[in-house]
């Protein structure tokens, strides 16, 4: 049974916060939960994350960037996500395939069909059952980040890039309404967390023990 949940969205939307809150709620309710992220959910992935996001690293071409993210995903699925799901755990991921389509496809301009085909190979049949997209204007998300720290390489991209990414997430949600729920990330953090927890509980209640 599919217990894989992903949290997606533009920079500064609060994905990590909401993923951690959902993990805490489900653990208190008795679920075994694995909380992870992309890139960087495995030992190899942490090295790839540094290459991909460190501002001091050389900027890869869009094609190279895509391939590095694919390497991270393949390792993540085989080393962590699939084994955890096979054990019956709930897996909550801060970013997964939808981010690749939004960022490398819509954002960078790599052909969407190419991104999807390569992603299909990298994730080996693993697909989230539920995806929550935290949506807000990218200008607001970037302001949140810059109020607390300097941005990483992706966060420091031009605003047009981030607008294309947001449009990409909106297109994905429209294409997959049964899986993807868009939530307004400008709302109170607790209110958003309550919406996510309610929908996650509803899904998990429908699964066999």
Legacy VTK file of the C-alpha trace (Angstrom):
# vtk DataFile Version 3.0
C-alpha trace
ASCII
DATASET POLYDATA
POINTS 209 float
0.000 0.000 0.000
1.297 3.454 -0.895
2.343 5.462 2.165
4.557 7.894 0.267
3.750 11.603 0.792
5.626 14.518 -0.785
5.739 18.215 0.047
6.517 20.521 -2.879
6.563 24.210 -3.711
8.574 27.300 -4.533
11.515 28.556 -2.513
10.590 29.884 0.914
7.131 28.302 0.956
7.781 26.361 4.172
8.163 22.833 2.811
10.663 21.634 5.391
8.579 23.034 8.242
5.400 21.362 7.024
7.136 18.050 6.312
8.535 17.987 9.863
5.181 18.930 11.381
3.381 16.162 9.490
6.015 13.629 10.556
5.572 14.642 14.208
1.777 14.356 14.011
1.827 10.921 12.395
4.441 9.595 14.817
2.323 10.700 17.775
-0.576 8.809 16.227
1.451 5.599 16.098
2.841 5.508 12.579
6.414 4.625 11.748
7.600 7.635 9.746
10.708 8.264 7.654
11.295 11.957 6.967
13.665 12.733 4.113
14.485 15.321 1.472
15.819 15.841 -2.037
18.532 16.370 -2.835
20.405 14.903 0.107
18.391 12.019 1.531
21.341 9.613 1.438
25.063 9.822 2.103
25.808 10.138 -1.611
22.899 12.543 -1.950
24.421 14.902 0.605
27.514 15.223 -1.562
25.352 15.834 -4.620
23.340 18.451 -2.706
26.508 20.417 -2.053
27.421 20.305 -5.754
23.942 21.368 -6.791
23.186 24.123 -4.298
26.448 25.538 -2.969
26.819 29.077 -4.281
30.594 28.589 -4.526
30.260 25.573 -6.839
30.539 25.972 -10.586
27.058 26.312 -12.097
26.250 23.190 -14.145
24.494 23.312 -17.494
20.747 22.530 -17.315
21.423 19.040 -18.706
24.175 18.340 -16.177
22.013 19.671 -13.351
19.196 17.332 -14.406
21.510 14.315 -14.448
22.873 15.130 -10.987
19.353 15.332 -9.587
18.520 12.029 -11.289
21.525 10.382 -9.642
20.329 11.661 -6.285
16.814 10.324 -6.932
17.928 6.867 -8.047
20.110 6.487 -4.950
17.384 7.888 -2.711
14.725 5.512 -4.001
16.865 2.393 -3.827
18.667 3.097 -0.546
15.943 4.730 1.522
12.461 5.221 0.083
11.709 1.767 -1.294
13.097 -0.131 1.743
11.092 2.078 4.116
7.862 1.621 2.163
8.462 -2.128 1.966
8.603 -2.182 5.775
5.257 -0.403 5.993
6.579 2.988 7.058
5.081 6.293 6.002
7.690 8.167 3.950
7.473 11.967 3.846
9.791 13.648 1.343
10.621 17.329 1.142
10.673 17.452 -2.699
10.557 14.612 -5.237
9.794 14.203 -8.946
7.397 17.134 -9.256
10.230 19.491 -8.320
12.307 18.105 -11.165
9.533 18.749 -13.656
8.927 22.246 -12.273
12.571 23.296 -11.917
14.469 21.485 -14.657
11.534 21.293 -17.067
9.566 24.514 -16.675
12.329 26.517 -15.004
15.392 25.506 -17.032
13.596 24.704 -20.256
14.661 21.068 -20.609
12.005 19.227 -22.644
9.293 18.020 -20.258
8.996 14.651 -22.015
12.737 14.115 -21.555
12.563 15.016 -17.872
9.627 12.668 -17.302
11.214 9.790 -19.181
14.479 10.013 -17.260
12.653 10.485 -13.977
10.581 7.345 -14.638
13.824 5.402 -14.890
15.362 6.986 -11.777
12.415 6.378 -9.484
11.828 2.802 -10.621
8.068 2.787 -10.275
7.895 4.642 -6.962
5.198 7.333 -7.050
3.786 9.430 -4.188
0.208 8.762 -3.185
-0.272 12.319 -1.926
1.503 15.533 -2.853
1.022 18.911 -1.221
2.187 21.958 -3.182
2.756 25.011 -0.994
2.024 27.968 -3.224
2.815 31.654 -2.890
4.230 34.373 -5.136
7.955 33.666 -5.496
8.820 37.232 -4.500
7.314 36.585 -1.061
9.095 33.275 -0.643
12.452 34.788 -1.518
11.846 37.676 0.892
11.314 35.128 3.684
14.637 33.489 2.893
16.624 36.717 2.616
15.252 37.911 5.953
17.080 35.077 7.707
20.049 33.998 5.570
21.823 34.279 2.252
20.328 32.170 -0.508
21.771 29.091 -2.173
22.464 28.828 -5.900
18.854 28.071 -6.863
17.360 30.601 -4.490
19.551 33.281 -6.055
18.275 32.669 -9.583
16.481 35.525 -11.342
12.829 36.074 -10.482
11.617 34.974 -13.928
13.058 31.529 -13.248
11.092 31.251 -9.997
7.917 32.414 -11.716
8.299 29.656 -14.312
8.816 27.136 -11.512
5.632 28.275 -9.785
3.710 27.960 -13.062
5.166 24.482 -13.431
3.812 23.380 -10.056
0.412 24.834 -10.908
0.395 22.895 -14.195
1.322 19.667 -12.396
-1.515 20.167 -9.899
-3.992 20.744 -12.706
-2.797 17.583 -14.466
-2.959 15.366 -11.350
-5.893 16.592 -9.221
-6.382 13.187 -7.554
-2.835 13.239 -6.156
-1.845 16.893 -5.838
-3.379 19.464 -3.496
-2.344 23.127 -3.710
-2.291 24.991 -0.386
-1.851 28.726 0.144
1.499 29.083 1.911
0.610 32.647 2.921
-1.884 31.273 5.426
-0.989 30.659 9.069
1.571 27.855 9.415
-0.611 25.942 11.884
-3.652 26.205 9.629
-1.699 24.806 6.670
-0.311 22.025 8.859
-3.822 21.105 9.990
-5.027 20.831 6.385
-2.087 18.600 5.458
-2.516 16.376 8.509
-6.248 15.968 7.886
-5.769 14.856 4.283
-2.870 12.561 5.209
-4.924 10.891 7.950
-7.821 10.378 5.549
-5.516 8.668 3.064
-3.807 6.466 5.654
-7.126 5.345 7.165
-8.023 3.925 3.771
-4.979 1.649 3.665
-4.774 -1.891 4.991
-2.713 -2.276 8.203
LINES 1 210
209 0 1 2 3 4 5 6 7 8 9 10 11 12 13 14 15 16 17 18 19 20 21 22 23 24 25 26 27 28 29 30 31 32 33 34 35 36 37 38 39 40 41 42 43 44 45 46 47 48 49 50 51 52 53 54 55 56 57 58 59 60 61 62 63 64 65 66 67 68 69 70 71 72 73 74 75 76 77 78 79 80 81 82 83 84 85 86 87 88 89 90 91 92 93 94 95 96 97 98 99 100 101 102 103 104 105 106 107 108 109 110 111 112 113 114 115 116 117 118 119 120 121 122 123 124 125 126 127 128 129 130 131 132 133 134 135 136 137 138 139 140 141 142 143 144 145 146 147 148 149 150 151 152 153 154 155 156 157 158 159 160 161 162 163 164 165 166 167 168 169 170 171 172 173 174 175 176 177 178 179 180 181 182 183 184 185 186 187 188 189 190 191 192 193 194 195 196 197 198 199 200 201 202 203 204 205 206 207 208
